[in-house]
Amino acid sequence: MKVSKYAKAVAGALAAGATALGVALADNSITTQEGLTVAAAVLATFGLTWAVPNK
């Protein structure tokens, strides 16, 4: 099965974003800082995971 070279990065970014969002929603509200943290987690994970080639 051939998987797109972006699939790994998208899956990792979604997992990181969901985890960060879950922590941010612990108090039932999201501050600007928490929103930025979620965005940074998604972007950093996507970029770092995409940079590692699939084997």
N, C-alpha and C positions, 0 to 999 in steps of 0.2 A: 504494500500500500504506500503510495507516494503522498506525503504530507507537505503542505506548503511550508516554505522556509519561515513564514511568519507565524504559523500556527503555535509553535512553542512559545514565542514571545507574547502572543496574544493571550494564551492560556496563563502564563506566568503573571502578566500584567493584571488580568482579571482576578486572579487569586490574591495578589498583593493589594489590589484596590478593595476587594471585598473584606479582607482582613482589617485594613486600615479604617474602612468605613464602619465596620462592626465595633471597633474600639471607639471611634468618634461618636457613635450613636449610643454609647453606654449611658449617657445622661439625657437622652432623648432630644438633643439639639446638636447642631454642628456650627462651631464658630468658624471664623475666617481662617484662623490658624489650622484648625483641624481639616478644613477643606483643602488648604494648600498642602498639608501633609499627605492627604489621600492622593492628590494630583502628583505630588513628587514621588510617592511610592509607585504609582502606575507608570509614570514616565521613566523612572530609573530602572525599574524591573524590565520594562519593555526594551529599553536600550541595551541593557547589559545582557539580557537573554538573547536578543537578536544578534548581538555581536559574536556569540559563540556558535560556530557552525554545527549543523546537524551531521551526524555520522551515519 
